Amino acid sequence: MNLLIDMGNTRVKWAVSKNHHIIAGQALANQQLDRQQLTALWKSIVRPQHIAVACVSAGNLFTLVQSVANELWPGINMIRINAQDHAFGVTNAYPQPEKLGVDRWLTLVAARQHYTLPACIVDCGTAITVDLLAAQGEHQGGFISPGLRLMRQTLAQGTDALSYSDTRYALQPAVSTEAAIYSGTLLAAIGLIEQVLKKHPDATRLILTGGDAELIAEQLVTPLVIDADLVLRGLAIVLEGVL
């Protein structure tokens, strides 16, 4: 059994993998992440053989996770994964492959193994990333925009009259400022995905992951798959390949 950890900009998500299957795990917001909380959540996990980590969050959080893991399982083998030039059937489009976010790299690796290609992979998280993967695993590049929450927070921080709200509204012309922000930001995310698909019609498989995947998927008419564990699936594949 191995422990897979996806450390994003907003939350840490983890799961165990056993016999090539991912067993449902848990997630914790980065703002709630502390030694006591993480220790309490992890102490019931049977000592894993290996730990694989994908980290795009602040370095101090990785240090905390590493420290808790070593305290619970002294001498544990922890492997921090980075994007590669070519591996697991995927060719990275970036001239400096390590500059591609490891979370994006892992979604490409997972899509290559688990889904029919070509594909358009959208991670609907703190940032919305859209990546195109050709039939033979060639990454064709991608797009990045702020995620829904970040768009709304930016509006609130950059203006005196607008406030931030997590309330959900119907997607229609709004009669309140809060509803207008909700609909406008959601349409911005939908429009990004639809424009990419329009300009790249060969990306026949649409795969969504990330915290806002279900919300955004509700507004798309294109057939799609939601895979909440796509990054973790990629971690499991890479870990198996490096051991």
Backbone bond lengths (Angstrom), bond angles and torsions (degrees), N, CA, C in turn:
res aa  C-N    CA-C-N  psi(-1)  N-CA   C-N-CA  omega(-1)  CA-C   N-CA-C  phi
1 M - - - 1.455 - - 1.529 109.79 -
2 N 1.323 116.45 138.32 1.460 122.55 178.97 1.522 110.06 -122.26
3 L 1.307 116.38 154.74 1.454 122.13 176.55 1.525 108.66 -106.60
4 L 1.324 116.22 127.62 1.461 123.15 -179.65 1.526 108.46 -110.35
5 I 1.338 117.31 130.63 1.462 121.23 -176.96 1.527 109.62 -128.78
6 D 1.318 115.47 123.01 1.464 122.64 177.85 1.521 107.72 -110.34
7 M 1.338 116.83 106.25 1.453 121.82 -177.62 1.527 109.50 -100.72
8 G 1.318 115.84 99.58 1.453 120.79 -178.35 1.512 112.60 -93.91
9 N 1.319 116.26 -173.44 1.461 120.94 -179.32 1.520 112.99 -74.41
10 T 1.332 116.73 -21.50 1.457 120.74 -176.49 1.515 113.04 -113.58
11 R 1.335 117.67 -33.52 1.462 119.77 -176.16 1.525 110.70 -148.83
12 V 1.323 113.62 162.42 1.460 121.88 172.37 1.525 107.20 -107.42
13 K 1.328 115.61 128.65 1.455 121.23 179.72 1.519 108.01 -122.34
14 W 1.327 116.47 139.62 1.458 118.87 179.93 1.526 110.67 -143.14
15 A 1.328 114.25 158.80 1.456 121.95 177.71 1.519 107.91 -159.27
16 V 1.309 116.34 163.20 1.465 119.72 174.57 1.523 108.23 -104.47
17 S 1.317 115.33 148.09 1.457 120.66 176.11 1.521 108.23 -116.29
18 K 1.310 115.28 136.99 1.462 121.38 -178.72 1.511 108.53 -144.83
19 N 1.333 116.29 125.02 1.468 121.48 179.89 1.526 111.26 53.49
20 H 1.357 116.12 44.02 1.467 123.54 176.04 1.529 113.19 70.94
21 H 1.328 117.62 9.86 1.472 121.10 177.90 1.523 109.71 -112.92
22 I 1.334 115.07 141.51 1.462 120.32 177.28 1.517 108.30 -94.55
23 I 1.324 115.78 124.60 1.450 121.81 178.97 1.517 107.78 -96.28
24 A 1.323 115.40 131.00 1.464 121.55 -173.17 1.519 111.64 -48.34
25 G 1.308 114.87 132.51 1.456 120.47 -178.19 1.512 111.80 -114.68
26 Q 1.324 114.95 -146.45 1.454 120.88 -176.78 1.523 109.82 -137.74
27 A 1.311 114.83 172.14 1.460 120.62 177.41 1.518 108.87 -140.18
28 L 1.317 115.40 151.83 1.455 121.62 179.68 1.524 108.32 -141.05
29 A 1.330 116.75 130.84 1.466 120.26 178.23 1.524 110.03 -62.04
30 N 1.317 116.96 141.18 1.464 121.21 -179.64 1.529 112.08 -56.09
31 Q 1.336 116.72 -33.75 1.462 120.21 -179.63 1.528 111.80 -67.64
32 Q 1.326 117.00 -22.24 1.467 121.14 179.61 1.520 112.34 -95.72
33 L 1.319 116.32 -2.07 1.460 120.24 -172.76 1.523 110.52 -77.44
34 D 1.321 115.88 114.62 1.454 121.26 172.23 1.523 108.62 -144.54
35 R 1.310 116.16 169.12 1.462 120.87 -173.92 1.533 111.97 -60.22
36 Q 1.302 117.02 -45.51 1.457 120.52 -176.54 1.527 111.35 -63.57
37 Q 1.332 115.99 -45.94 1.464 120.41 -178.41 1.521 111.50 -64.93
38 L 1.320 116.72 -45.08 1.460 120.20 -177.81 1.528 110.97 -67.92
39 T 1.313 117.32 -39.93 1.461 120.81 178.14 1.520 110.70 -61.46
40 A 1.319 116.53 -43.12 1.460 120.76 179.84 1.527 111.67 -62.82
41 L 1.331 116.86 -37.12 1.457 120.71 -178.54 1.528 112.39 -76.60
42 W 1.335 116.48 -30.32 1.464 120.10 -174.43 1.528 114.27 -95.32
43 K 1.307 118.26 -15.34 1.466 119.01 -171.98 1.529 112.83 -66.79
44 S 1.334 117.96 -19.68 1.467 120.28 178.62 1.530 112.50 -85.52
45 I 1.335 117.65 -7.33 1.460 121.12 179.38 1.526 109.49 -76.62
46 V 1.322 115.99 128.32 1.457 120.05 175.39 1.526 108.45 -62.29
47 R 1.336 116.96 141.29 1.463 120.53 -176.65 1.526 110.56 -50.28
48 P 1.337 116.84 118.91 1.466 119.51 178.56 1.525 111.18 -76.14
49 Q 1.327 115.12 158.72 1.466 119.21 174.86 1.529 110.56 -72.79
50 H 1.332 115.45 -41.92 1.467 121.03 -178.52 1.525 108.20 -143.89
51 I 1.329 115.64 158.27 1.459 122.46 173.25 1.522 108.28 -123.40
52 A 1.328 116.57 129.59 1.462 121.96 174.75 1.520 108.47 -113.15
53 V 1.331 115.93 132.97 1.460 121.03 -175.83 1.519 110.28 -125.44
54 A 1.329 115.55 131.14 1.462 122.38 167.41 1.516 106.42 -110.97
55 C 1.325 117.72 120.30 1.464 120.15 -172.72 1.523 111.12 -131.07
56 V 1.332 115.72 119.48 1.465 121.01 171.03 1.521 110.25 -117.48
57 S 1.334 117.53 1.17 1.462 121.78 -179.22 1.526 110.47 -86.74
58 A 1.315 116.01 -177.20 1.466 121.62 -176.15 1.522 111.26 -61.37
59 G 1.332 115.38 145.74 1.452 121.18 -176.66 1.514 114.07 -60.33
60 N 1.352 117.51 -31.51 1.462 119.51 -179.12 1.523 111.37 -66.64
61 L 1.337 117.73 -28.75 1.459 120.46 177.27 1.524 110.63 -70.98
62 F 1.338 116.91 -39.06 1.459 119.48 176.29 1.526 110.13 -62.25
63 T 1.333 116.84 -41.37 1.457 120.50 178.66 1.520 110.94 -60.67
64 L 1.330 117.06 -40.49 1.456 121.52 178.25 1.525 110.94 -63.56
65 V 1.327 116.52 -47.61 1.464 120.71 179.45 1.528 110.60 -60.37
66 Q 1.309 116.49 -44.32 1.467 121.43 179.15 1.527 111.00 -60.98
67 S 1.323 116.15 -41.35 1.455 121.00 -178.52 1.531 111.26 -66.37
68 V 1.321 117.04 -44.12 1.474 120.89 179.36 1.529 110.44 -64.17
69 A 1.322 117.03 -42.73 1.461 120.75 179.51 1.527 111.25 -60.73
70 N 1.330 116.73 -43.73 1.466 120.40 -179.50 1.523 112.18 -69.57
71 E 1.318 115.49 -29.45 1.465 119.18 177.47 1.524 111.05 -71.32
72 L 1.332 116.78 -40.82 1.456 120.85 -179.14 1.524 112.17 -76.57
73 W 1.342 115.65 -37.76 1.471 121.07 -175.49 1.527 108.75 -132.40
74 P 1.321 117.66 78.62 1.466 120.73 -176.09 1.528 112.35 -53.35
75 G 1.331 115.06 134.57 1.458 120.52 178.72 1.511 114.87 78.05
76 I 1.331 118.01 10.11 1.471 121.06 -178.23 1.530 110.23 -62.25
77 N 1.325 115.85 143.13 1.469 121.81 177.96 1.524 109.18 -85.15
78 M 1.334 116.66 108.59 1.469 121.59 -179.82 1.525 108.87 -110.16
79 I 1.316 115.58 124.83 1.467 121.51 -177.69 1.530 108.95 -114.72
80 R 1.329 116.29 121.99 1.462 120.82 176.08 1.520 108.47 -94.10
81 I 1.309 116.36 121.75 1.466 122.80 -173.38 1.527 110.37 -88.89
82 N 1.332 116.21 142.68 1.461 122.61 174.63 1.529 109.37 -129.56
83 A 1.319 115.88 159.32 1.464 120.38 177.29 1.524 109.97 -66.58
84 Q 1.328 115.91 148.97 1.462 121.90 -178.62 1.526 110.55 -122.75
85 D 1.316 115.16 167.81 1.461 121.79 179.27 1.534 110.71 -71.04
86 H 1.321 114.91 -50.44 1.460 119.88 178.88 1.531 108.53 -151.69
87 A 1.309 115.92 122.25 1.463 119.80 179.35 1.524 108.79 -167.64
88 F 1.340 115.40 151.69 1.453 122.42 175.18 1.529 112.48 56.27
89 G 1.339 114.82 32.96 1.461 120.15 177.23 1.513 114.72 80.48
90 V 1.332 117.70 6.98 1.471 121.61 -179.47 1.521 109.69 -116.47
91 T 1.324 116.27 133.73 1.465 122.61 174.88 1.519 108.53 -107.05
92 N 1.312 116.08 120.40 1.456 123.28 -177.73 1.533 109.95 -73.73
93 A 1.328 117.25 131.82 1.459 121.34 -179.01 1.527 112.93 -79.10
94 Y 1.324 118.20 -17.88 1.457 120.62 -175.50 1.539 110.71 -73.36
95 P 1.334 117.83 132.52 1.472 120.23 175.07 1.528 111.77 -59.74
96 Q 1.331 116.79 -33.94 1.459 122.18 172.41 1.532 106.35 -109.40
97 P 1.308 117.57 89.48 1.471 121.13 -169.18 1.514 114.15 -57.02
98 E 1.331 117.48 -31.16 1.458 119.96 -178.69 1.529 112.52 -68.68
99 K 1.337 117.18 -13.95 1.459 121.47 179.05 1.529 112.50 -78.18
100 L 1.321 117.11 -16.84 1.467 120.21 174.97 1.521 108.10 -72.17
101 G 1.328 117.04 128.96 1.454 120.16 179.75 1.522 111.48 -53.97
102 V 1.325 115.98 135.63 1.468 119.08 -176.28 1.520 111.57 -61.67
103 D 1.328 117.77 -31.58 1.463 119.85 177.78 1.528 110.79 -64.72
104 R 1.336 116.56 -40.08 1.468 119.79 177.27 1.527 110.36 -66.03
105 W 1.328 116.33 -42.96 1.462 120.64 178.81 1.530 111.03 -57.85
106 L 1.314 116.35 -43.70 1.466 120.29 -177.42 1.521 112.37 -69.40
107 T 1.337 117.43 -32.97 1.469 117.90 175.37 1.525 110.72 -66.54
108 L 1.327 116.86 -35.27 1.468 120.18 176.90 1.530 110.56 -65.16
109 V 1.322 116.44 -44.81 1.467 121.16 179.69 1.527 110.31 -61.11
110 A 1.328 116.37 -45.27 1.471 120.04 -179.45 1.517 111.77 -65.85
111 A 1.334 116.63 -42.02 1.460 119.74 179.49 1.519 111.22 -63.69
112 R 1.330 116.57 -38.27 1.473 121.41 179.44 1.522 111.00 -59.37
113 Q 1.318 117.49 -38.47 1.458 120.38 -175.83 1.518 113.56 -88.41
114 H 1.327 117.39 -34.08 1.463 119.83 -169.15 1.526 114.99 -102.71
115 Y 1.337 118.40 -12.92 1.464 119.49 -173.53 1.528 111.79 -132.21
116 T 1.316 114.29 159.27 1.456 121.11 174.49 1.530 109.16 -72.79
117 L 1.304 116.35 135.31 1.463 122.12 178.55 1.520 109.54 -108.27
118 P 1.340 117.91 160.55 1.465 129.41 5.09 1.522 112.42 -73.78
119 A 1.344 114.97 161.39 1.452 119.75 -175.06 1.513 111.65 -145.64
120 C 1.327 113.96 157.49 1.456 123.37 171.02 1.524 105.96 -116.84
121 I 1.320 116.52 120.79 1.463 121.25 -174.08 1.521 108.51 -112.44
122 V 1.322 116.21 123.38 1.459 121.94 -176.20 1.523 109.52 -119.91
123 D 1.319 116.07 120.15 1.460 121.51 175.08 1.524 107.65 -101.08
124 C 1.321 116.00 112.99 1.468 122.25 -173.82 1.526 109.52 -98.51
125 G 1.314 116.68 70.03 1.451 121.21 -176.97 1.509 112.07 -116.59
126 T 1.327 116.92 -143.38 1.461 121.33 177.90 1.521 109.92 -54.91
127 A 1.318 116.05 -43.71 1.464 122.47 166.73 1.520 107.32 -110.11
128 I 1.314 116.39 152.87 1.465 120.79 172.19 1.520 106.60 -98.91
129 T 1.318 115.94 117.97 1.457 120.70 177.79 1.520 108.92 -112.74
130 V 1.304 115.87 137.66 1.464 122.61 179.29 1.519 107.59 -124.86
131 D 1.333 117.00 119.84 1.458 121.06 -178.19 1.519 110.54 -125.49
132 L 1.335 115.35 141.65 1.457 121.88 -179.41 1.524 109.26 -106.26
133 L 1.320 115.47 131.71 1.454 121.89 -178.40 1.526 108.83 -126.06
134 A 1.338 116.36 118.58 1.468 121.90 -175.61 1.530 110.77 -76.58
135 A 1.319 114.91 173.96 1.466 121.52 -171.23 1.516 113.72 -60.34
136 Q 1.329 117.56 -32.99 1.461 121.08 -178.60 1.530 112.65 -99.40
137 G 1.329 116.33 15.73 1.457 120.18 176.29 1.512 115.47 89.97
138 E 1.335 117.85 12.54 1.465 120.10 178.13 1.528 109.77 -82.03
139 H 1.324 115.72 118.48 1.457 120.66 173.73 1.524 107.91 -69.02
140 Q 1.321 117.19 126.95 1.460 121.52 -176.86 1.527 112.74 -103.05
141 G 1.309 116.22 13.09 1.458 119.83 -178.81 1.514 111.32 98.86
142 G 1.323 115.06 -177.31 1.459 117.87 -176.76 1.511 113.13 -162.11
143 F 1.320 114.33 -168.71 1.466 123.37 -176.11 1.531 107.96 -138.54
144 I 1.337 116.03 148.49 1.463 121.10 177.94 1.527 108.73 -134.25
145 S 1.327 115.35 134.65 1.457 120.63 172.21 1.523 108.21 -139.84
146 P 1.335 117.87 165.95 1.466 118.88 175.69 1.529 110.22 -61.89
147 G 1.308 116.75 147.55 1.458 121.05 174.12 1.520 110.52 -75.52
148 L 1.321 116.12 175.47 1.469 120.92 -175.90 1.528 111.68 -58.45
149 R 1.312 116.61 -50.89 1.470 120.16 -178.50 1.529 110.82 -62.58
150 L 1.319 116.95 -41.88 1.458 120.01 -178.29 1.525 111.25 -66.16
151 M 1.330 117.22 -38.78 1.464 119.94 176.32 1.526 111.01 -59.82
152 R 1.339 116.27 -44.77 1.469 120.06 -178.06 1.517 111.49 -69.27
153 Q 1.341 116.52 -39.43 1.458 119.88 178.25 1.524 111.32 -64.79
154 T 1.321 116.44 -38.77 1.461 120.61 179.78 1.520 111.34 -63.90
155 L 1.327 116.45 -41.32 1.466 120.11 176.63 1.525 111.18 -61.46
156 A 1.328 115.80 -42.40 1.462 119.75 -178.78 1.527 111.39 -67.08
157 Q 1.337 116.53 -39.14 1.462 120.78 -177.34 1.528 112.38 -76.59
158 G 1.335 116.08 -27.40 1.458 119.78 -174.26 1.505 114.99 -94.50
159 T 1.325 116.86 -1.02 1.462 120.49 -178.66 1.526 109.60 -135.56
160 D 1.324 115.65 155.42 1.466 120.08 179.00 1.520 112.34 -85.98
161 A 1.328 117.03 -28.56 1.460 119.63 -170.52 1.528 113.78 -96.80
162 L 1.347 117.39 -12.49 1.455 120.09 -175.84 1.521 110.60 -102.75
163 S 1.328 116.08 141.15 1.456 120.48 -178.84 1.522 110.02 -119.29
164 Y 1.330 115.22 161.64 1.467 120.45 179.35 1.518 109.98 -91.20
165 S 1.340 115.26 140.69 1.459 119.99 177.74 1.517 109.83 -146.51
166 D 1.343 115.77 142.47 1.464 121.63 175.74 1.524 112.10 -95.61
167 T 1.316 117.40 1.40 1.462 121.42 -177.97 1.522 110.86 -64.51
168 R 1.332 116.14 139.71 1.466 120.78 177.45 1.525 109.43 -96.18
169 Y 1.323 114.80 140.87 1.460 121.66 -178.51 1.524 109.26 -128.70
170 A 1.331 115.63 165.90 1.461 120.03 172.90 1.526 108.52 -68.51
171 L 1.331 115.10 143.78 1.465 119.86 -179.89 1.524 108.39 -83.64
172 Q 1.326 115.73 92.72 1.464 122.58 -176.97 1.525 108.27 -161.56
173 P 1.343 117.27 167.38 1.462 118.21 175.77 1.528 110.33 -53.36
174 A 1.328 115.88 127.47 1.463 120.01 -168.37 1.520 112.12 -95.58
175 V 1.331 115.76 153.78 1.465 122.27 176.65 1.532 110.43 -116.91
176 S 1.337 115.80 17.29 1.466 121.31 170.95 1.518 107.81 -144.38
177 T 1.316 116.00 153.40 1.462 119.90 -177.57 1.519 111.33 -63.87
178 E 1.324 117.24 -41.07 1.466 120.69 -179.28 1.527 110.81 -61.49
179 A 1.340 116.52 -43.41 1.463 120.54 179.59 1.529 110.86 -67.67
180 A 1.337 116.45 -35.58 1.462 120.09 179.24 1.524 110.89 -65.75
181 I 1.334 117.29 -39.73 1.464 120.81 177.08 1.521 110.12 -65.60
182 Y 1.322 116.41 -43.83 1.470 120.24 179.28 1.524 110.43 -57.72
183 S 1.330 116.80 -51.30 1.465 120.81 -176.92 1.522 111.79 -68.31
184 G 1.323 116.72 -39.29 1.460 119.73 -178.28 1.520 112.70 -65.32
185 T 1.318 116.77 -42.87 1.460 119.83 -179.89 1.527 111.39 -70.74
186 L 1.333 116.71 -38.32 1.458 119.17 177.99 1.528 110.78 -65.08
187 L 1.333 116.67 -41.27 1.467 119.79 177.91 1.527 111.11 -65.57
188 A 1.320 117.50 -33.41 1.468 120.12 177.15 1.526 110.30 -62.06
189 A 1.322 117.31 -42.60 1.463 121.09 178.84 1.524 110.93 -66.68
190 I 1.322 116.23 -45.02 1.467 120.59 179.20 1.519 110.62 -62.13
191 G 1.341 115.61 -43.28 1.462 120.04 -178.97 1.521 112.18 -62.73
192 L 1.316 117.21 -38.77 1.461 120.53 177.20 1.524 110.53 -58.31
193 I 1.311 116.54 -50.06 1.465 120.65 -177.85 1.521 110.85 -64.48
194 E 1.317 116.88 -44.78 1.465 120.18 -178.23 1.524 111.39 -64.40
195 Q 1.330 117.65 -38.29 1.462 120.27 179.50 1.525 111.29 -67.86
196 V 1.330 117.16 -39.54 1.464 119.58 177.22 1.522 110.14 -62.09
197 L 1.330 116.70 -45.07 1.462 120.23 -179.81 1.525 111.47 -65.27
198 K 1.329 116.52 -36.02 1.465 120.61 179.04 1.525 111.08 -65.43
199 K 1.323 116.33 -41.33 1.460 120.24 -177.85 1.527 112.62 -81.76
200 H 1.330 116.50 -14.88 1.468 121.06 -179.76 1.536 108.94 -132.42
201 P 1.314 116.90 68.50 1.468 120.54 -175.18 1.520 114.16 -65.40
202 D 1.338 117.45 -15.17 1.462 119.51 179.27 1.521 112.52 -73.26
203 A 1.334 117.76 -15.74 1.471 120.56 178.30 1.525 108.64 -76.89
204 T 1.310 115.56 81.10 1.460 121.20 -167.74 1.527 114.06 -77.02
205 R 1.315 118.73 -21.59 1.463 121.38 -179.32 1.524 109.13 -107.49
206 L 1.338 117.36 120.48 1.454 122.17 178.43 1.530 108.22 -103.43
207 I 1.342 115.64 121.81 1.459 121.98 -178.21 1.522 108.39 -121.64
208 L 1.326 116.71 124.84 1.457 121.95 178.63 1.527 110.29 -112.18
209 T 1.322 115.82 141.34 1.453 121.88 173.82 1.520 107.52 -143.09
210 G 1.329 117.17 177.13 1.459 120.20 178.90 1.520 112.25 97.67
211 G 1.329 115.49 165.76 1.451 121.65 -172.50 1.512 116.34 -62.06
212 D 1.344 117.70 -29.89 1.465 120.82 -179.09 1.528 112.42 -101.89
213 A 1.326 117.23 15.70 1.467 120.21 -175.65 1.533 112.02 -60.64
214 E 1.314 117.62 -45.11 1.467 119.86 -176.92 1.522 110.97 -66.91
215 L 1.315 117.50 -41.22 1.464 121.13 179.82 1.522 111.17 -61.29
216 I 1.327 116.69 -46.25 1.461 120.66 -179.72 1.524 110.75 -70.20
217 A 1.325 117.24 -38.37 1.467 121.25 -178.73 1.530 111.77 -61.13
218 E 1.320 116.95 -32.88 1.472 120.81 -179.71 1.520 112.20 -59.27
219 Q 1.326 117.12 -24.25 1.470 120.88 -174.78 1.526 113.07 -102.39
220 L 1.307 118.17 0.30 1.459 121.42 -178.61 1.523 110.17 -99.56
221 V 1.322 116.92 137.98 1.462 120.82 179.81 1.528 111.18 -93.65
222 T 1.313 117.43 -14.97 1.465 121.64 179.22 1.529 109.95 -70.62
223 P 1.330 118.83 135.26 1.475 120.12 174.63 1.527 110.10 -56.94
224 L 1.309 116.18 138.49 1.464 119.59 -175.50 1.518 110.76 -150.86
225 V 1.317 113.62 168.17 1.461 122.60 174.82 1.519 107.68 -122.76
226 I 1.334 117.00 135.60 1.465 121.24 172.13 1.521 107.48 -104.07
227 D 1.313 115.93 123.90 1.460 121.52 178.54 1.523 107.70 -128.07
228 A 1.325 116.05 96.40 1.460 121.17 -175.66 1.521 112.48 -66.44
229 D 1.325 117.54 -21.06 1.469 121.56 -175.34 1.526 113.11 -106.24
230 L 1.311 118.12 23.94 1.462 120.61 -172.70 1.529 112.08 -61.14
231 V 1.324 117.90 -43.47 1.470 120.18 179.33 1.524 110.20 -65.00
232 L 1.324 117.15 -42.29 1.460 120.48 178.69 1.526 111.40 -64.05
233 R 1.320 117.29 -37.14 1.471 120.15 176.38 1.524 110.29 -62.44
234 G 1.324 115.67 -41.54 1.456 119.04 176.81 1.518 111.98 -63.57
235 L 1.321 116.78 -40.07 1.458 121.00 177.07 1.525 111.46 -59.77
236 A 1.325 116.54 -43.26 1.463 120.65 -179.78 1.521 110.98 -62.16
237 I 1.331 117.12 -40.25 1.474 121.33 -179.70 1.527 109.80 -66.22
238 V 1.330 116.64 -47.67 1.467 120.28 -177.92 1.521 111.06 -65.06
239 L 1.314 117.00 -43.12 1.466 120.23 179.44 1.516 111.17 -58.71
240 E 1.313 116.55 -45.48 1.463 120.66 178.85 1.530 110.52 -60.55
241 G 1.343 115.75 -36.08 1.462 119.21 -177.04 1.516 114.25 -74.54
242 V 1.338 117.45 -25.98 1.469 119.65 -176.73 1.521 112.81 -94.09
243 L 1.323 117.52 -12.61 1.472 119.40 -178.24 1.523 110.77 -77.80
